Amino acid sequence: MGVPKRRQSHSRKNKRRSEWKKIAAPGLVECPQCHELKMPHHACLNCGYYKGKNVM
């Protein structure tokens, strides 16, 4: 198992830890039934339709 030979500096540690925040926000698509924004591949929270069928 790999063991670090030297201690990492504070700035290097903080640079590594800050990368997880850079995840992009999920893209939203328009519902074909009610034209509200919804998550792709999810049922619409406004009208309850998914793939043209009422599921909620």
mmCIF file of the N, C-alpha and C atoms, coordinates in Angstrom:
data_MODEL
# 
_entry.id   MODEL 
# 
loop_
_atom_site.group_PDB 
_atom_site.id 
_atom_site.type_symbol 
_atom_site.label_atom_id 
_atom_site.label_alt_id 
_atom_site.label_comp_id 
_atom_site.label_asym_id 
_atom_site.label_entity_id 
_atom_site.label_seq_id 
_atom_site.pdbx_PDB_ins_code 
_atom_site.Cartn_x 
_atom_site.Cartn_y 
_atom_site.Cartn_z 
_atom_site.occupancy 
_atom_site.B_iso_or_equiv 
_atom_site.pdbx_formal_charge 
_atom_site.auth_seq_id 
_atom_site.auth_comp_id 
_atom_site.auth_asym_id 
_atom_site.auth_atom_id 
_atom_site.pdbx_PDB_model_num 
ATOM 1   N N  . MET A 1 1  ? 0.839   -1.176 0.000   1.00 0.00 ? 1  MET A N  1 
ATOM 2   C CA . MET A 1 1  ? 0.000   0.000  0.000   1.00 0.00 ? 1  MET A CA 1 
ATOM 3   C C  . MET A 1 1  ? 0.886   1.242  0.000   1.00 0.00 ? 1  MET A C  1 
ATOM 4   N N  . GLY A 1 2  ? 0.487   2.238  -0.791  1.00 0.00 ? 2  GLY A N  1 
ATOM 5   C CA . GLY A 1 2  ? 1.297   3.443  -0.912  1.00 0.00 ? 2  GLY A CA 1 
ATOM 6   C C  . GLY A 1 2  ? 1.229   4.312  0.328   1.00 0.00 ? 2  GLY A C  1 
ATOM 7   N N  . VAL A 1 3  ? 2.374   4.763  0.772   1.00 0.00 ? 3  VAL A N  1 
ATOM 8   C CA . VAL A 1 3  ? 2.454   5.640  1.932   1.00 0.00 ? 3  VAL A CA 1 
ATOM 9   C C  . VAL A 1 3  ? 3.175   6.908  1.491   1.00 0.00 ? 3  VAL A C  1 
ATOM 10  N N  . PRO A 1 4  ? 2.632   8.107  1.806   1.00 0.00 ? 4  PRO A N  1 
ATOM 11  C CA . PRO A 1 4  ? 3.298   9.335  1.376   1.00 0.00 ? 4  PRO A CA 1 
ATOM 12  C C  . PRO A 1 4  ? 4.668   9.514  2.033   1.00 0.00 ? 4  PRO A C  1 
ATOM 13  N N  . LYS A 1 5  ? 5.653   9.938  1.236   1.00 0.00 ? 5  LYS A N  1 
ATOM 14  C CA . LYS A 1 5  ? 6.990   10.159 1.777   1.00 0.00 ? 5  LYS A CA 1 
ATOM 15  C C  . LYS A 1 5  ? 7.082   11.496 2.489   1.00 0.00 ? 5  LYS A C  1 
ATOM 16  N N  . ARG A 1 6  ? 6.304   12.485 2.008   1.00 0.00 ? 6  ARG A N  1 
ATOM 17  C CA . ARG A 1 6  ? 6.367   13.813 2.602   1.00 0.00 ? 6  ARG A CA 1 
ATOM 18  C C  . ARG A 1 6  ? 4.959   14.321 2.897   1.00 0.00 ? 6  ARG A C  1 
ATOM 19  N N  . ARG A 1 7  ? 4.876   15.213 3.856   1.00 0.00 ? 7  ARG A N  1 
ATOM 20  C CA . ARG A 1 7  ? 3.606   15.816 4.238   1.00 0.00 ? 7  ARG A CA 1 
ATOM 21  C C  . ARG A 1 7  ? 3.133   16.782 3.140   1.00 0.00 ? 7  ARG A C  1 
ATOM 22  N N  . GLN A 1 8  ? 1.835   16.770 2.864   1.00 0.00 ? 8  GLN A N  1 
ATOM 23  C CA . GLN A 1 8  ? 1.298   17.703 1.878   1.00 0.00 ? 8  GLN A CA 1 
ATOM 24  C C  . GLN A 1 8  ? 1.089   19.060 2.511   1.00 0.00 ? 8  GLN A C  1 
ATOM 25  N N  . SER A 1 9  ? 1.363   20.113 1.757   1.00 0.00 ? 9  SER A N  1 
ATOM 26  C CA . SER A 1 9  ? 1.171   21.465 2.278   1.00 0.00 ? 9  SER A CA 1 
ATOM 27  C C  . SER A 1 9  ? -0.316  21.778 2.404   1.00 0.00 ? 9  SER A C  1 
ATOM 28  N N  . HIS A 1 10 ? -0.618  22.828 3.160   1.00 0.00 ? 10 HIS A N  1 
ATOM 29  C CA . HIS A 1 10 ? -2.012  23.229 3.362   1.00 0.00 ? 10 HIS A CA 1 
ATOM 30  C C  . HIS A 1 10 ? -2.658  23.613 2.037   1.00 0.00 ? 10 HIS A C  1 
ATOM 31  N N  . SER A 1 11 ? -1.943  24.366 1.193   1.00 0.00 ? 11 SER A N  1 
ATOM 32  C CA . SER A 1 11 ? -2.533  24.831 -0.062  1.00 0.00 ? 11 SER A CA 1 
ATOM 33  C C  . SER A 1 11 ? -2.803  23.660 -1.005  1.00 0.00 ? 11 SER A C  1 
ATOM 34  N N  . ARG A 1 12 ? -1.903  22.694 -1.048  1.00 0.00 ? 12 ARG A N  1 
ATOM 35  C CA . ARG A 1 12 ? -2.110  21.532 -1.919  1.00 0.00 ? 12 ARG A CA 1 
ATOM 36  C C  . ARG A 1 12 ? -3.287  20.689 -1.430  1.00 0.00 ? 12 ARG A C  1 
ATOM 37  N N  . LYS A 1 13 ? -3.395  20.522 -0.114  1.00 0.00 ? 13 LYS A N  1 
ATOM 38  C CA . LYS A 1 13 ? -4.506  19.772 0.475   1.00 0.00 ? 13 LYS A CA 1 
ATOM 39  C C  . LYS A 1 13 ? -5.830  20.464 0.159   1.00 0.00 ? 13 LYS A C  1 
ATOM 40  N N  . ASN A 1 14 ? -5.873  21.795 0.328   1.00 0.00 ? 14 ASN A N  1 
ATOM 41  C CA . ASN A 1 14 ? -7.106  22.541 0.100   1.00 0.00 ? 14 ASN A CA 1 
ATOM 42  C C  . ASN A 1 14 ? -7.495  22.567 -1.368  1.00 0.00 ? 14 ASN A C  1 
ATOM 43  N N  . LYS A 1 15 ? -6.513  22.593 -2.275  1.00 0.00 ? 15 LYS A N  1 
ATOM 44  C CA . LYS A 1 15 ? -6.808  22.546 -3.714  1.00 0.00 ? 15 LYS A CA 1 
ATOM 45  C C  . LYS A 1 15 ? -7.474  21.217 -4.065  1.00 0.00 ? 15 LYS A C  1 
ATOM 46  N N  . ARG A 1 16 ? -6.979  20.136 -3.494  1.00 0.00 ? 16 ARG A N  1 
ATOM 47  C CA . ARG A 1 16 ? -7.556  18.825 -3.757  1.00 0.00 ? 16 ARG A CA 1 
ATOM 48  C C  . ARG A 1 16 ? -8.982  18.744 -3.220  1.00 0.00 ? 16 ARG A C  1 
ATOM 49  N N  . ARG A 1 17 ? -9.199  19.267 -2.019  1.00 0.00 ? 17 ARG A N  1 
ATOM 50  C CA . ARG A 1 17 ? -10.511 19.172 -1.404  1.00 0.00 ? 17 ARG A CA 1 
ATOM 51  C C  . ARG A 1 17 ? -11.544 20.062 -2.077  1.00 0.00 ? 17 ARG A C  1 
ATOM 52  N N  . SER A 1 18 ? -11.120 21.090 -2.784  1.00 0.00 ? 18 SER A N  1 
ATOM 53  C CA . SER A 1 18 ? -12.065 22.028 -3.381  1.00 0.00 ? 18 SER A CA 1 
ATOM 54  C C  . SER A 1 18 ? -12.632 21.525 -4.710  1.00 0.00 ? 18 SER A C  1 
ATOM 55  N N  . GLU A 1 19 ? -12.078 20.479 -5.288  1.00 0.00 ? 19 GLU A N  1 
ATOM 56  C CA . GLU A 1 19 ? -12.493 20.033 -6.621  1.00 0.00 ? 19 GLU A CA 1 
ATOM 57  C C  . GLU A 1 19 ? -13.894 19.443 -6.646  1.00 0.00 ? 19 GLU A C  1 
ATOM 58  N N  . TRP A 1 20 ? -14.377 18.869 -5.543  1.00 0.00 ? 20 TRP A N  1 
ATOM 59  C CA . TRP A 1 20 ? -15.686 18.224 -5.564  1.00 0.00 ? 20 TRP A CA 1 
ATOM 60  C C  . TRP A 1 20 ? -16.800 19.237 -5.742  1.00 0.00 ? 20 TRP A C  1 
ATOM 61  N N  . LYS A 1 21 ? -16.586 20.499 -5.418  1.00 0.00 ? 21 LYS A N  1 
ATOM 62  C CA . LYS A 1 21 ? -17.614 21.526 -5.543  1.00 0.00 ? 21 LYS A CA 1 
ATOM 63  C C  . LYS A 1 21 ? -17.869 21.908 -6.995  1.00 0.00 ? 21 LYS A C  1 
ATOM 64  N N  . LYS A 1 22 ? -16.984 21.529 -7.899  1.00 0.00 ? 22 LYS A N  1 
ATOM 65  C CA . LYS A 1 22 ? -17.074 21.969 -9.282  1.00 0.00 ? 22 LYS A CA 1 
ATOM 66  C C  . LYS A 1 22 ? -17.959 21.084 -10.141 1.00 0.00 ? 22 LYS A C  1 
ATOM 67  N N  . ILE A 1 23 ? -18.754 20.215 -9.519  1.00 0.00 ? 23 ILE A N  1 
ATOM 68  C CA . ILE A 1 23 ? -19.686 19.373 -10.268 1.00 0.00 ? 23 ILE A CA 1 
ATOM 69  C C  . ILE A 1 23 ? -20.772 20.263 -10.846 1.00 0.00 ? 23 ILE A C  1 
ATOM 70  N N  . ALA A 1 24 ? -21.067 20.088 -12.115 1.00 0.00 ? 24 ALA A N  1 
ATOM 71  C CA . ALA A 1 24 ? -22.059 20.939 -12.783 1.00 0.00 ? 24 ALA A CA 1 
ATOM 72  C C  . ALA A 1 24 ? -23.471 20.598 -12.308 1.00 0.00 ? 24 ALA A C  1 
ATOM 73  N N  . ALA A 1 25 ? -24.331 21.570 -12.343 1.00 0.00 ? 25 ALA A N  1 
ATOM 74  C CA . ALA A 1 25 ? -25.731 21.359 -11.975 1.00 0.00 ? 25 ALA A CA 1 
ATOM 75  C C  . ALA A 1 25 ? -26.399 20.486 -13.031 1.00 0.00 ? 25 ALA A C  1 
ATOM 76  N N  . PRO A 1 26 ? -27.368 19.660 -12.647 1.00 0.00 ? 26 PRO A N  1 
ATOM 77  C CA . PRO A 1 26 ? -28.008 18.788 -13.626 1.00 0.00 ? 26 PRO A CA 1 
ATOM 78  C C  . PRO A 1 26 ? -28.805 19.587 -14.645 1.00 0.00 ? 26 PRO A C  1 
ATOM 79  N N  . GLY A 1 27 ? -28.819 19.118 -15.883 1.00 0.00 ? 27 GLY A N  1 
ATOM 80  C CA . GLY A 1 27 ? -29.568 19.784 -16.928 1.00 0.00 ? 27 GLY A CA 1 
ATOM 81  C C  . GLY A 1 27 ? -31.052 19.524 -16.785 1.00 0.00 ? 27 GLY A C  1 
ATOM 82  N N  . LEU A 1 28 ? -31.857 20.523 -17.068 1.00 0.00 ? 28 LEU A N  1 
ATOM 83  C CA . LEU A 1 28 ? -33.301 20.380 -16.986 1.00 0.00 ? 28 LEU A CA 1 
ATOM 84  C C  . LEU A 1 28 ? -33.877 20.356 -18.393 1.00 0.00 ? 28 LEU A C  1 
ATOM 85  N N  . VAL A 1 29 ? -34.966 19.620 -18.576 1.00 0.00 ? 29 VAL A N  1 
ATOM 86  C CA . VAL A 1 29 ? -35.647 19.543 -19.864 1.00 0.00 ? 29 VAL A CA 1 
ATOM 87  C C  . VAL A 1 29 ? -37.103 19.967 -19.678 1.00 0.00 ? 29 VAL A C  1 
ATOM 88  N N  . GLU A 1 30 ? -37.734 20.312 -20.782 1.00 0.00 ? 30 GLU A N  1 
ATOM 89  C CA . GLU A 1 30 ? -39.123 20.757 -20.730 1.00 0.00 ? 30 GLU A CA 1 
ATOM 90  C C  . GLU A 1 30 ? -40.054 19.560 -20.811 1.00 0.00 ? 30 GLU A C  1 
ATOM 91  N N  . CYS A 1 31 ? -41.065 19.537 -19.960 1.00 0.00 ? 31 CYS A N  1 
ATOM 92  C CA . CYS A 1 31 ? -42.070 18.475 -19.981 1.00 0.00 ? 31 CYS A CA 1 
ATOM 93  C C  . CYS A 1 31 ? -42.931 18.645 -21.234 1.00 0.00 ? 31 CYS A C  1 
ATOM 94  N N  . PRO A 1 32 ? -43.150 17.582 -22.018 1.00 0.00 ? 32 PRO A N  1 
ATOM 95  C CA . PRO A 1 32 ? -43.966 17.727 -23.233 1.00 0.00 ? 32 PRO A CA 1 
ATOM 96  C C  . PRO A 1 32 ? -45.451 17.952 -22.946 1.00 0.00 ? 32 PRO A C  1 
ATOM 97  N N  . GLN A 1 33 ? -45.901 17.626 -21.738 1.00 0.00 ? 33 GLN A N  1 
ATOM 98  C CA . GLN A 1 33 ? -47.324 17.779 -21.404 1.00 0.00 ? 33 GLN A CA 1 
ATOM 99  C C  . GLN A 1 33 ? -47.629 19.197 -20.914 1.00 0.00 ? 33 GLN A C  1 
ATOM 100 N N  . CYS A 1 34 ? -46.933 19.638 -19.855 1.00 0.00 ? 34 CYS A N  1 
ATOM 101 C CA . CYS A 1 34 ? -47.262 20.925 -19.222 1.00 0.00 ? 34 CYS A CA 1 
ATOM 102 C C  . CYS A 1 34 ? -46.216 22.003 -19.475 1.00 0.00 ? 34 CYS A C  1 
ATOM 103 N N  . HIS A 1 35 ? -45.098 21.651 -20.124 1.00 0.00 ? 35 HIS A N  1 
ATOM 104 C CA . HIS A 1 35 ? -44.028 22.577 -20.503 1.00 0.00 ? 35 HIS A CA 1 
ATOM 105 C C  . HIS A 1 35 ? -43.315 23.202 -19.300 1.00 0.00 ? 35 HIS A C  1 
ATOM 106 N N  . GLU A 1 36 ? -43.344 22.517 -18.168 1.00 0.00 ? 36 GLU A N  1 
ATOM 107 C CA . GLU A 1 36 ? -42.556 22.940 -17.008 1.00 0.00 ? 36 GLU A CA 1 
ATOM 108 C C  . GLU A 1 36 ? -41.180 22.276 -17.100 1.00 0.00 ? 36 GLU A C  1 
ATOM 109 N N  . LEU A 1 37 ? -40.179 22.857 -16.426 1.00 0.00 ? 37 LEU A N  1 
ATOM 110 C CA . LEU A 1 37 ? -38.856 22.241 -16.396 1.00 0.00 ? 37 LEU A CA 1 
ATOM 111 C C  . LEU A 1 37 ? -38.866 21.071 -15.423 1.00 0.00 ? 37 LEU A C  1 
ATOM 112 N N  . LYS A 1 38 ? -38.212 19.967 -15.832 1.00 0.00 ? 38 LYS A N  1 
ATOM 113 C CA . LYS A 1 38 ? -38.132 18.780 -14.992 1.00 0.00 ? 38 LYS A CA 1 
ATOM 114 C C  . LYS A 1 38 ? -36.788 18.118 -15.208 1.00 0.00 ? 38 LYS A C  1 
ATOM 115 N N  . MET A 1 39 ? -36.447 17.206 -14.323 1.00 0.00 ? 39 MET A N  1 
ATOM 116 C CA . MET A 1 39 ? -35.215 16.441 -14.475 1.00 0.00 ? 39 MET A CA 1 
ATOM 117 C C  . MET A 1 39 ? -35.392 15.434 -15.603 1.00 0.00 ? 39 MET A C  1 
ATOM 118 N N  . PRO A 1 40 ? -34.357 15.203 -16.420 1.00 0.00 ? 40 PRO A N  1 
ATOM 119 C CA . PRO A 1 40 ? -34.495 14.199 -17.471 1.00 0.00 ? 40 PRO A CA 1 
ATOM 120 C C  . PRO A 1 40 ? -34.635 12.796 -16.885 1.00 0.00 ? 40 PRO A C  1 
ATOM 121 N N  . HIS A 1 41 ? -35.418 11.949 -17.514 1.00 0.00 ? 41 HIS A N  1 
ATOM 122 C CA . HIS A 1 41 ? -35.666 10.563 -17.112 1.00 0.00 ? 41 HIS A CA 1 
ATOM 123 C C  . HIS A 1 41 ? -36.384 10.471 -15.769 1.00 0.00 ? 41 HIS A C  1 
ATOM 124 N N  . HIS A 1 42 ? -37.141 11.499 -15.399 1.00 0.00 ? 42 HIS A N  1 
ATOM 125 C CA . HIS A 1 42 ? -37.940 11.502 -14.177 1.00 0.00 ? 42 HIS A CA 1 
ATOM 126 C C  . HIS A 1 42 ? -39.364 11.915 -14.532 1.00 0.00 ? 42 HIS A C  1 
ATOM 127 N N  . ALA A 1 43 ? -40.312 11.494 -13.724 1.00 0.00 ? 43 ALA A N  1 
ATOM 128 C CA . ALA A 1 43 ? -41.691 11.938 -13.909 1.00 0.00 ? 43 ALA A CA 1 
ATOM 129 C C  . ALA A 1 43 ? -41.784 13.421 -13.567 1.00 0.00 ? 43 ALA A C  1 
ATOM 130 N N  . CYS A 1 44 ? -42.660 14.122 -14.255 1.00 0.00 ? 44 CYS A N  1 
ATOM 131 C CA . CYS A 1 44 ? -42.856 15.552 -14.012 1.00 0.00 ? 44 CYS A CA 1 
ATOM 132 C C  . CYS A 1 44 ? -43.549 15.730 -12.660 1.00 0.00 ? 44 CYS A C  1 
ATOM 133 N N  . LEU A 1 45 ? -43.010 16.606 -11.837 1.00 0.00 ? 45 LEU A N  1 
ATOM 134 C CA . LEU A 1 45 ? -43.592 16.840 -10.520 1.00 0.00 ? 45 LEU A CA 1 
ATOM 135 C C  . LEU A 1 45 ? -44.853 17.684 -10.618 1.00 0.00 ? 45 LEU A C  1 
ATOM 136 N N  . ASN A 1 46 ? -45.016 18.416 -11.708 1.00 0.00 ? 46 ASN A N  1 
ATOM 137 C CA . ASN A 1 46 ? -46.172 19.294 -11.852 1.00 0.00 ? 46 ASN A CA 1 
ATOM 138 C C  . ASN A 1 46 ? -47.410 18.520 -12.329 1.00 0.00 ? 46 ASN A C  1 
ATOM 139 N N  . CYS A 1 47 ? -47.264 17.756 -13.424 1.00 0.00 ? 47 CYS A N  1 
ATOM 140 C CA . CYS A 1 47 ? -48.429 17.071 -13.996 1.00 0.00 ? 47 CYS A CA 1 
ATOM 141 C C  . CYS A 1 47 ? -48.425 15.560 -13.746 1.00 0.00 ? 47 CYS A C  1 
ATOM 142 N N  . GLY A 1 48 ? -47.290 14.967 -13.391 1.00 0.00 ? 48 GLY A N  1 
ATOM 143 C CA . GLY A 1 48 ? -47.233 13.540 -13.076 1.00 0.00 ? 48 GLY A CA 1 
ATOM 144 C C  . GLY A 1 48 ? -47.070 12.628 -14.273 1.00 0.00 ? 48 GLY A C  1 
ATOM 145 N N  . TYR A 1 49 ? -46.698 13.168 -15.435 1.00 0.00 ? 49 TYR A N  1 
ATOM 146 C CA . TYR A 1 49 ? -46.542 12.341 -16.635 1.00 0.00 ? 49 TYR A CA 1 
ATOM 147 C C  . TYR A 1 49 ? -45.102 11.914 -16.813 1.00 0.00 ? 49 TYR A C  1 
ATOM 148 N N  . TYR A 1 50 ? -44.919 10.722 -17.376 1.00 0.00 ? 50 TYR A N  1 
ATOM 149 C CA . TYR A 1 50 ? -43.609 10.211 -17.761 1.00 0.00 ? 50 TYR A CA 1 
ATOM 150 C C  . TYR A 1 50 ? -43.780 9.403  -19.021 1.00 0.00 ? 50 TYR A C  1 
ATOM 151 N N  . LYS A 1 51 ? -43.053 9.751  -20.061 1.00 0.00 ? 51 LYS A N  1 
ATOM 152 C CA . LYS A 1 51 ? -43.129 9.094  -21.377 1.00 0.00 ? 51 LYS A CA 1 
ATOM 153 C C  . LYS A 1 51 ? -44.561 9.055  -21.907 1.00 0.00 ? 51 LYS A C  1 
ATOM 154 N N  . GLY A 1 52 ? -45.289 10.131 -21.721 1.00 0.00 ? 52 GLY A N  1 
ATOM 155 C CA . GLY A 1 52 ? -46.639 10.241 -22.252 1.00 0.00 ? 52 GLY A CA 1 
ATOM 156 C C  . GLY A 1 52 ? -47.708 9.524  -21.455 1.00 0.00 ? 52 GLY A C  1 
ATOM 157 N N  . LYS A 1 53 ? -47.358 8.952  -20.310 1.00 0.00 ? 53 LYS A N  1 
ATOM 158 C CA . LYS A 1 53 ? -48.322 8.239  -19.485 1.00 0.00 ? 53 LYS A CA 1 
ATOM 159 C C  . LYS A 1 53 ? -48.431 8.891  -18.114 1.00 0.00 ? 53 LYS A C  1 
ATOM 160 N N  . ASN A 1 54 ? -49.629 8.908  -17.565 1.00 0.00 ? 54 ASN A N  1 
ATOM 161 C CA . ASN A 1 54 ? -49.827 9.463  -16.233 1.00 0.00 ? 54 ASN A CA 1 
ATOM 162 C C  . ASN A 1 54 ? -49.409 8.402  -15.212 1.00 0.00 ? 54 ASN A C  1 
ATOM 163 N N  . VAL A 1 55 ? -48.358 8.686  -14.459 1.00 0.00 ? 55 VAL A N  1 
ATOM 164 C CA . VAL A 1 55 ? -47.833 7.702  -13.506 1.00 0.00 ? 55 VAL A CA 1 
ATOM 165 C C  . VAL A 1 55 ? -48.062 8.112  -12.058 1.00 0.00 ? 55 VAL A C  1 
ATOM 166 N N  . MET A 1 56 ? -48.462 9.350  -11.820 1.00 0.00 ? 56 MET A N  1 
ATOM 167 C CA . MET A 1 56 ? -48.698 9.797  -10.441 1.00 0.00 ? 56 MET A CA 1 
ATOM 168 C C  . MET A 1 56 ? -50.117 10.300 -10.295 1.00 0.00 ? 56 MET A C  1 
# 
